[in-house]
Amino acid sequence: TYFDELKKDLDPEKLRTQYASLATSCSEHHIPCTVVILPIFVNGGSSYGNDILKTIAEIASGAGLEVVHLEDTVKDISPYDLYVMPADQHPSAIAHAAMGKALAERWKVGTP
């Protein structure tokens, strides 16, 4: 499956090196950097691949990067409104709007 392939190819040491480099570069240039963990939009269940997301979040956080989880932002959206369509389980406009609103509120976008 898709997640089996991701797990097989996930190299935590390589990811640690990449995130450390990203954190250093952003810090040197005074650029804020956030790793955003999106919900998993597969078969209506978010339990698929959560171990991968947890690993990625832990590595990013360990590198000193801010990590934002957006799973809760879509938990109350029905599966019929969550996806583009049943055959295309990418997030719908409704899901994108919910995630965007959560990020805007977190970062106070548009607030003087």
JOZI-V360866 format. One line per field, one symbol per residue. ss: DSSP state (h for helix, s for strand, l for the rest). Layout:
# JOZI-V360866
ss=???
This chain:
# JOZI-V360866
ss=lhhhhhhhhllhhhhhhhhhhhhhhhhhlllllssssllllsllsllllhhhhhhhhhhhhhlllsssslhhhlllllhhhhsssllsssslhhhhhhhhhhhhhhhlllll
